[in-house]
Amino acid sequence: MSRGIVDLDIDDVKDGLASGALTLVDVREPHEYAAGHIPGSISHPLSTFDPEELRKHRGRIVFSCAAGVRSVRAIEFAQAAGLDVNEHYRGGFKEWAIMGEPVE
């Protein structure tokens, strides 16, 4: 069922969050999320990742991590569970912070 991987850039993520068109799922570990995260993102750590938890979120699911590696793994796990998910924020939290975007 794999639909490949779609890399979103910072503008795609900003627009999607602003319009409510996407749910940004941060798959970094809890201590990383607590230290700072993209406003509006929700935490689903990859170490305890359960794709079934994603079914309760409406709309487009977009994964994010520190720099785009764990988010690709999350896509693979979600697709293996039968979810139609294939997008991630390629730059991740590191790019977001470097670009001076707001952090919670």
C-alpha beads as a LAMMPS data file, in Angstrom:
LAMMPS data file: protein, C-alpha beads

104 atoms
103 bonds

1 atom types
1 bond types

-500.0 500.0 xlo xhi
-500.0 500.0 ylo yhi
-500.0 500.0 zlo zhi

Masses

1 110.0

Atoms # bond

1 1 1 0.000 0.000 0.000
2 1 1 3.024 2.261 0.232
3 1 1 2.487 5.531 -1.564
4 1 1 6.094 6.578 -1.264
5 1 1 7.269 9.504 0.801
6 1 1 6.231 13.117 0.230
7 1 1 8.652 15.727 1.598
8 1 1 6.960 18.904 2.797
9 1 1 8.919 22.102 3.335
10 1 1 8.546 24.689 6.078
11 1 1 6.032 26.762 4.100
12 1 1 3.831 23.714 3.463
13 1 1 3.791 22.986 7.205
14 1 1 3.153 26.595 8.223
15 1 1 0.273 26.907 5.735
16 1 1 -1.234 23.562 6.764
17 1 1 -1.096 24.389 10.465
18 1 1 -2.521 27.880 9.920
19 1 1 -5.441 26.585 7.860
20 1 1 -6.043 23.520 10.030
21 1 1 -5.561 21.314 6.956
22 1 1 -3.065 19.018 8.665
23 1 1 -2.250 17.401 11.989
24 1 1 1.474 17.645 12.694
25 1 1 2.625 14.566 14.610
26 1 1 5.996 14.982 16.339
27 1 1 7.651 11.570 16.710
28 1 1 10.640 12.748 18.767
29 1 1 11.045 11.445 22.295
30 1 1 9.106 13.075 25.175
31 1 1 12.149 14.937 26.544
32 1 1 12.834 16.408 23.095
33 1 1 9.205 17.490 22.686
34 1 1 9.157 19.004 26.183
35 1 1 12.340 20.982 25.458
36 1 1 10.648 22.641 22.473
37 1 1 8.213 21.819 19.717
38 1 1 6.351 23.339 16.792
39 1 1 3.195 25.055 18.081
40 1 1 0.143 22.953 17.294
41 1 1 2.065 19.702 16.949
42 1 1 1.102 16.631 18.959
43 1 1 3.506 14.156 20.513
44 1 1 3.568 10.484 19.447
45 1 1 7.123 9.261 20.230
46 1 1 8.541 6.776 17.752
47 1 1 9.851 4.574 20.596
48 1 1 6.258 3.845 21.693
49 1 1 4.616 4.457 18.319
50 1 1 1.163 2.950 17.847
51 1 1 -0.275 3.687 14.400
52 1 1 -3.769 2.934 15.716
53 1 1 -3.551 6.094 17.864
54 1 1 -3.455 8.134 14.654
55 1 1 -6.933 6.994 13.648
56 1 1 -8.477 9.409 16.171
57 1 1 -7.026 12.438 14.341
58 1 1 -8.959 13.933 11.480
59 1 1 -7.541 15.204 8.226
60 1 1 -4.027 14.916 6.860
61 1 1 -1.410 13.431 9.139
62 1 1 2.068 14.880 8.629
63 1 1 4.998 13.539 10.645
64 1 1 7.838 15.626 12.031
65 1 1 10.977 14.833 14.018
66 1 1 14.317 16.550 14.551
67 1 1 15.632 16.351 10.979
68 1 1 13.456 14.060 8.848
69 1 1 14.780 10.578 9.653
70 1 1 12.392 9.287 12.332
71 1 1 9.445 10.873 10.523
72 1 1 10.131 8.629 7.518
73 1 1 10.182 5.595 9.839
74 1 1 6.812 6.701 11.257
75 1 1 5.381 6.821 7.721
76 1 1 6.627 3.278 7.123
77 1 1 5.046 2.040 10.382
78 1 1 1.745 3.785 9.625
79 1 1 1.607 2.419 6.072
80 1 1 2.388 -1.091 7.341
81 1 1 -0.664 -0.729 9.610
82 1 1 -2.817 0.142 6.614
83 1 1 -3.016 3.902 7.116
84 1 1 -3.020 6.186 4.097
85 1 1 -0.199 8.431 5.303
86 1 1 2.829 9.513 3.283
87 1 1 3.848 13.084 4.214
88 1 1 6.531 14.397 6.526
89 1 1 8.240 17.698 7.277
90 1 1 11.667 17.073 5.768
91 1 1 13.471 19.854 7.681
92 1 1 11.980 18.941 11.031
93 1 1 12.249 20.815 14.286
94 1 1 15.904 21.743 13.718
95 1 1 15.068 23.680 10.543
96 1 1 11.980 25.228 12.165
97 1 1 14.068 26.597 15.058
98 1 1 16.970 27.720 12.829
99 1 1 14.511 29.657 10.655
100 1 1 13.357 31.574 13.734
101 1 1 9.819 30.196 13.788
102 1 1 7.919 30.201 17.109
103 1 1 8.597 27.320 19.480
104 1 1 6.500 26.110 22.398

Bonds

1 1 1 2
2 1 2 3
3 1 3 4
4 1 4 5
5 1 5 6
6 1 6 7
7 1 7 8
8 1 8 9
9 1 9 10
10 1 10 11
11 1 11 12
12 1 12 13
13 1 13 14
14 1 14 15
15 1 15 16
16 1 16 17
17 1 17 18
18 1 18 19
19 1 19 20
20 1 20 21
21 1 21 22
22 1 22 23
23 1 23 24
24 1 24 25
25 1 25 26
26 1 26 27
27 1 27 28
28 1 28 29
29 1 29 30
30 1 30 31
31 1 31 32
32 1 32 33
33 1 33 34
34 1 34 35
35 1 35 36
36 1 36 37
37 1 37 38
38 1 38 39
39 1 39 40
40 1 40 41
41 1 41 42
42 1 42 43
43 1 43 44
44 1 44 45
45 1 45 46
46 1 46 47
47 1 47 48
48 1 48 49
49 1 49 50
50 1 50 51
51 1 51 52
52 1 52 53
53 1 53 54
54 1 54 55
55 1 55 56
56 1 56 57
57 1 57 58
58 1 58 59
59 1 59 60
60 1 60 61
61 1 61 62
62 1 62 63
63 1 63 64
64 1 64 65
65 1 65 66
66 1 66 67
67 1 67 68
68 1 68 69
69 1 69 70
70 1 70 71
71 1 71 72
72 1 72 73
73 1 73 74
74 1 74 75
75 1 75 76
76 1 76 77
77 1 77 78
78 1 78 79
79 1 79 80
80 1 80 81
81 1 81 82
82 1 82 83
83 1 83 84
84 1 84 85
85 1 85 86
86 1 86 87
87 1 87 88
88 1 88 89
89 1 89 90
90 1 90 91
91 1 91 92
92 1 92 93
93 1 93 94
94 1 94 95
95 1 95 96
96 1 96 97
97 1 97 98
98 1 98 99
99 1 99 100
100 1 100 101
101 1 101 102
102 1 102 103
103 1 103 104
